[in-house]
Amino acid sequence: MSVFQPVNPMPFLQSLINNLVVVRLKWGQEYKGILVSTDQYMNVQIAKAEEFQDGNSVGVLPGELLIRCNNILYVREIVKASTAATPQAAPIAGEGVQQGSPDSEDEQMEEGEQNP
């Protein structure tokens, strides 16, 4: 017989920060956007949110959206098909980085190079 083990959802929500998610409300609406933050009550803040009702887009909401936790039915991550279908291997240390070239935009700016 299997024993029910409750799972803490906070680490899951924290792992989704800065990723594209869908939040479905108890009332049927869905919001698709980038998860900006979550708090200890599991309220969520979404940027660039697009609202869907019955699978049809209602429109993109300006600014950011705060959804109170007691209205949420579920939260799931949107995985892009191209990355899921073709997983890429992690680069070998030092591979893909040119010797002597700056690694970040900050280093480029420090060296006096201008962004194109």
N, C-alpha and C positions, 0 to 999 in steps of 0.2 A: 504494500500500500504506500502510495506517495504522500509525503507530508508537505503541506502548503508552507512555503517560505516567502514571507513578504519581502519585497524589493524596495529599496530606497530610490525614489525617482530623481532626487536632487543631483546626483552625479551624472545621470543621463541628460537632464536639462542643461547642466553646466557644460557638458561636452558638445552641445548643439549651438552654443553661443558663436556668433559670426557665420553661421551656416544658414542655408535656405530651408525653411520649415513651413509646414501647413499646420495651422491650429484650427481644429473644428470645435465649434461651440455646441452646447446642448440644444440650442434652438435651431440648428441646421446650417448656420452661416459658416463659411470657411475663410480664413485669412492666410494668404501666402506671402511670405516676406522673409527678411533677414532677422533672426533672433538677436536682439541687441543685449538684453539682460534678463535675469530672473532674480527673484528675491527669496527669502526664507519661507514665504507663504506660497511660493510657486506662481505668483503673478508674472506675466511675461510682457516684455516690451518688444515690439516689432517695427522695423524700419522698412520703407518702400513696400508697404502692405497693399495687396490687391484683394478685394472682397469678392467672394463667390457665393451665390445663392442658387441652390438646385443645380450646381455644376456650371452655371453661367456667370461670367465675369460681370460684376456691377461697376467696377472701375477701380482705379488706383487712388488710395487715400493719401492726401498731402501730409507731410510730417511723419511722426511716429505714432504708433498705436499702443495703448496699454490695455491689456485684457486681464480682468480680475480672475483669480484662480477658480472660484466657484462656478464660473460660466464655461469652463473648458471641459470638453468631452475627451479629446486626445490631442497630442502633439506628435508629429512625425517629421523626420528629416526627408528632404527631397534629394534623392541621389540622381545625379546627372547620368543619362544613359551612356554617354561616351566614356565616362570614367569607369562606370560599372562593367561595361562590356569589354573594355581593353585596359586591364590593370597595368600600370607601369611600375617597373622595378625601381627601387630606390637607387639613386646615383651612388657610384662608388666615391669614397672620400677623395675630393680634389678633382673629380671628373666634371667637366662642363664649366669649370672656372678657369679663366685665362690667367696665366701668371702675370703679375704686375698690373692687372686691371682692377679698378675698384669694385667691391662686391655689392655696394648699395648706393642709393642715390645720395645719401648723406656724405659718403666718402667722395663721391664725384663732385659734390658741391664744395667740399673742403679742398679738393685739388684744383678748383677753379674751372672745371668743365661746366658747360651749360647744357641744360636739357634741350633736346631738339623740339 
